[in-house]
Amino acid sequence: MEAIEIARLCANYADDKKAEAITILDLRGLSPVTDFFVICTANSNPQVRAVRDEVIEQMRLKHGLKPLFSDGTYESQWLIINFPNVLVHIQSPEKREFYALEELWGDAPVVTWRVESPEAPAAAPKKRAVKKVAAVKKVAAKKVAAKKAPAKKAAKKK
């Protein structure tokens, strides 16, 4: 399996556990250590653990690939999983902002990892339509309440 495939799979498995801001950097020709970084954010220590466990387990079960090593502690809020030519960085928002790996490796091109399905664009307008309908209902309810108020005032005057 090629390193780019490993990186994309790791990104997808991290996404399955709701990791955020997932980025793949292509470091070929820039780093002697690895070809790709997969960088993602996890918002809590349990999520850091869940993302790490999901990536390791799915790569082992579905692809027969075990990491060369895994480093970091949950308390450090930064875990690294090393697959052949791919380093997966799972960081808390604070660590990600502080260490800014994307800026440090600013010369590295960003790799697209998510395959857009044809169903995705169709699903988005449906969600927007539901929101508009809900907004219309709220406005209609306010108009009804406004019409009732003057009628009550007129009845009080008599």
Phi, psi and chi 1 to 4 in degrees:
 res  aa     phi    psi   chi1   chi2   chi3   chi4
   1 MET       -  136.0 -178.9  177.8  -63.8      -
   2 GLU   -78.0  155.5  -69.2 -169.9   33.6      -
   3 ALA   -60.2  -38.3      -      -      -      -
   4 ILE   -63.6  -37.1 -175.7   64.5      -      -
   5 GLU   -66.3  -42.8  -67.1  175.0   61.9      -
   6 ILE   -60.3  -45.0  -65.1  169.7      -      -
   7 ALA   -61.7  -44.8      -      -      -      -
   8 ARG   -65.9  -40.2  -74.5 -175.2  172.8  137.4
   9 LEU   -63.3  -44.5  -71.8  168.3      -      -
  10 CYS   -60.5  -41.2  -70.3      -      -      -
  11 ALA   -62.4  -42.9      -      -      -      -
  12 ASN   -64.3  -41.7  -80.5  -54.9      -      -
  13 TYR   -68.2  -35.0  -64.1  136.9      -      -
  14 ALA   -65.4  -39.7      -      -      -      -
  15 ASP   -63.3  -34.0 -173.8   51.7      -      -
  16 ASP   -60.2  -28.0  -71.1  -14.1      -      -
  17 LYS  -101.1   22.3  -71.2  -61.9  177.4 -179.7
  18 LYS    65.1   28.4  -51.1  -64.3 -175.2 -148.4
  19 ALA   -64.6  151.0      -      -      -      -
  20 GLU  -115.2  162.8  -62.8  175.5   -6.1      -
  21 ALA    48.2   50.1      -      -      -      -
  22 ILE   -76.0  127.2  -58.0  169.1      -      -
  23 THR  -134.2  139.0  -55.9      -      -      -
  24 ILE  -113.5  126.1  -61.1  177.1      -      -
  25 LEU  -107.2  133.3  -62.0  179.8      -      -
  26 ASP   -90.9  106.2 -175.9  -13.0      -      -
  27 LEU  -100.3    9.7  -60.3  174.5      -      -
  28 ARG   -60.2  127.7  -67.6  177.4  -71.2 -168.8
  29 GLY    85.7   -9.2      -      -      -      -
  30 LEU  -109.5  -27.4  -62.3  174.0      -      -
  31 SER  -130.6  133.7  170.2      -      -      -
  32 PRO   -81.1   -8.0   28.1  -32.6      -      -
  33 VAL   -87.8  -41.9  176.8      -      -      -
  34 THR  -152.5  165.0 -169.5      -      -      -
  35 ASP   -95.8  -30.5  -71.5  -16.6      -      -
  36 PHE  -140.7  144.1  -65.5   93.2      -      -
  37 PHE  -108.9  134.7  -86.3  178.5      -      -
  38 VAL  -111.2  118.0  177.4      -      -      -
  39 ILE  -117.3  130.3  -53.2  165.9      -      -
  40 CYS  -145.2  162.2   64.2      -      -      -
  41 THR  -112.2  134.4  -58.4      -      -      -
  42 ALA  -121.9  135.1      -      -      -      -
  43 ASN   -86.5   -4.0  -69.5  -50.5      -      -
  44 SER  -154.4  163.6   65.0      -      -      -
  45 ASN   -60.6  -42.4  -74.5  -12.9      -      -
  46 PRO   -61.4  -35.6  -26.4   34.8      -      -
  47 GLN   -71.5  -36.7 -172.0 -177.0   19.6      -
  48 VAL   -56.7  -47.2  168.1      -      -      -
  49 ARG   -63.4  -44.0  178.7  179.8  -50.8  165.8
  50 ALA   -63.8  -41.7      -      -      -      -
  51 VAL   -64.8  -47.0  170.9      -      -      -
  52 ARG   -59.3  -48.6 -173.8 -152.4   63.4  173.9
  53 ASP   -62.0  -40.9  -68.1  -11.8      -      -
  54 GLU   -63.9  -46.4 -178.9   73.7    3.5      -
  55 VAL   -61.4  -48.8  169.8      -      -      -
  56 ILE   -63.6  -46.7  -69.8  173.2      -      -
  57 GLU   -66.1  -45.8 -175.3  175.3  -22.5      -
  58 GLN   -68.1  -37.5  -66.2  -57.2  -38.7      -
  59 MET   -65.0  -36.9  -68.9  -59.2  -70.1      -
  60 ARG   -72.7  -48.9 -177.5 -179.5   56.8   79.0
  61 LEU   -69.5  -46.5  -69.4  174.9      -      -
  62 LYS   -88.8  -23.0  -66.8 -176.3  178.1  177.2
  63 HIS  -128.6   -1.3  -50.8  -74.6      -      -
  64 GLY    63.7   28.7      -      -      -      -
  65 LEU  -116.5  119.3 -168.9   59.9      -      -
  66 LYS  -101.1  147.7  -66.8 -179.1 -179.2  178.9
  67 PRO   -68.3  149.8   20.9  -27.7      -      -
  68 LEU   -67.1  -38.4  -58.2  173.4      -      -
  69 PHE  -164.8  164.3   70.5   86.7      -      -
  70 SER  -130.9  135.3  179.8      -      -      -
  71 ASP  -134.5  156.1 -164.8   17.0      -      -
  72 GLY   105.9  163.1      -      -      -      -
  73 THR  -121.3  159.9   63.1      -      -      -
  74 TYR   -63.4  -35.9  -55.2  114.7      -      -
  75 GLU   -67.0  -28.1  -67.3   76.4   26.3      -
  76 SER   -74.0  -16.3   73.3      -      -      -
  77 GLN    61.5   27.6  -59.8  176.2  -24.3      -
  78 TRP  -153.4  112.3 -175.8   -4.9      -      -
  79 LEU  -113.2  145.9  -63.2  178.8      -      -
  80 ILE  -124.9  132.6  -61.8  173.5      -      -
  81 ILE  -115.9  128.1  -51.5  167.7      -      -
  82 ASN  -108.6  107.9 -175.2    0.8      -      -
  83 PHE  -100.7  164.4  -71.6  103.6      -      -
  84 PRO   -53.6  116.5  -25.8   34.0      -      -
  85 ASN    64.3   16.7  -62.8  -45.6      -      -
  86 VAL  -139.5  125.3  176.4      -      -      -
  87 LEU  -110.8  122.5  -76.8  176.2      -      -
  88 VAL   -99.6  121.9 -179.5      -      -      -
  89 HIS  -108.1  119.9  -62.4  -93.1      -      -
  90 ILE  -112.7  114.6  -52.7  163.9      -      -
  91 GLN  -128.0  153.7  -60.4  174.7  -55.5      -
  92 SER   -72.9  161.2   69.5      -      -      -
  93 PRO   -57.1  -37.9  -23.2   31.7      -      -
  94 GLU   -65.7  -45.5  -64.0   81.9   15.6      -
  95 LYS   -66.1  -39.4  -64.7  -67.4 -178.0 -175.7
  96 ARG   -64.7  -41.6 -174.8  150.9 -177.1 -170.6
  97 GLU   -68.0  -42.3 -177.4  179.6  -18.0      -
  98 PHE   -66.1  -47.5 -176.8   79.4      -      -
  99 TYR   -85.6  -22.8  -71.8  100.9      -      -
 100 ALA    42.8   60.1      -      -      -      -
 101 LEU   -59.3  -35.0  -65.7  176.0      -      -
 102 GLU   -64.1  -35.8  -70.2   96.1  -19.3      -
 103 GLU   -75.4  -40.7  -68.8  176.5   30.4      -
 104 LEU   -59.7  -40.2 -176.0   63.1      -      -
 105 TRP  -104.9   44.9  -66.4   94.8      -      -
 106 GLY   -61.9  -21.5      -      -      -      -
 107 ASP   -78.1  -13.7  -66.2  -17.2      -      -
 108 ALA   -79.3  131.0      -      -      -      -
 109 PRO   -68.7  146.8   -0.6    4.1      -      -
 110 VAL   -87.0  134.5  175.4      -      -      -
 111 VAL  -101.0  135.6  175.9      -      -      -
 112 THR   -73.2  129.9  -56.7      -      -      -
 113 TRP  -118.2  -20.6   61.4  -88.6      -      -
 114 ARG   -95.1  127.6 -174.2  175.5  -74.8  167.1
 115 VAL   -88.6  118.0  177.0      -      -      -
 116 GLU   -76.6  126.8  -64.3  -63.8  -30.7      -
 117 SER   -91.8  153.1   65.8      -      -      -
 118 PRO   -64.7  -20.6    4.7   -7.2      -      -
 119 GLU   -75.2  -27.2  -62.7  169.8    7.2      -
 120 ALA   -58.8  -48.3      -      -      -      -
 121 PRO   -63.2  -34.0  -22.6   30.8      -      -
 122 ALA   -68.2  -34.0      -      -      -      -
 123 ALA   -71.9  -34.2      -      -      -      -
 124 ALA   -63.3  -46.4      -      -      -      -
 125 PRO   -62.4  -32.9  -24.4   32.6      -      -
 126 LYS   -61.3  -41.6  -72.4 -179.3 -175.3  176.8
 127 LYS   -64.3  -41.3  -70.7 -179.3 -178.3  177.6
 128 ARG   -65.1  -40.7  -72.6 -173.1 -162.2  121.6
 129 ALA   -62.1  -39.6      -      -      -      -
 130 VAL   -62.9  -41.5  170.3      -      -      -
 131 LYS   -63.6  -40.9  -71.5 -179.8 -177.6  176.7
 132 LYS   -65.3  -40.5  -73.2 -179.4 -176.8  176.7
 133 VAL   -62.3  -43.6  169.9      -      -      -
 134 ALA   -61.8  -39.8      -      -      -      -
 135 ALA   -66.2  -39.4      -      -      -      -
 136 VAL   -64.5  -41.1  170.1      -      -      -
 137 LYS   -61.6  -40.7  -73.8 -178.8 -178.2  178.0
 138 LYS   -64.3  -41.7  -71.9 -179.9 -177.8  176.8
 139 VAL   -65.8  -43.2  171.1      -      -      -
 140 ALA   -61.9  -39.9      -      -      -      -
 141 ALA   -64.0  -37.9      -      -      -      -
 142 LYS   -67.2  -38.7  -72.2 -179.7 -177.1  176.5
 143 LYS   -65.1  -40.4  -73.8 -178.3 -178.4  177.5
 144 VAL   -63.1  -44.5  171.5      -      -      -
 145 ALA   -63.2  -37.9      -      -      -      -
 146 ALA   -66.8  -36.0      -      -      -      -
 147 LYS   -69.4  -35.2  -71.9  179.9 -176.5  176.9
 148 LYS   -70.4  -35.0  -71.6 -178.9 -178.4  177.4
 149 ALA   -59.8  -48.8      -      -      -      -
 150 PRO   -63.9  -33.3  -22.2   30.3      -      -
 151 ALA   -64.0  -38.4      -      -      -      -
 152 LYS   -67.1  -39.6  -71.6 -179.6 -177.5  178.0
 153 LYS   -64.5  -40.1  -73.2 -179.0 -177.2  177.8
 154 ALA   -65.0  -37.4      -      -      -      -
 155 ALA   -68.0  -34.2      -      -      -      -
 156 LYS   -69.1  -32.7  -71.7 -179.4 -178.5  177.7
 157 LYS   -68.2  -29.8  -71.9 -179.9 -178.0  179.1
 158 LYS   -74.3      -  -69.7 -179.5 -177.5  179.5
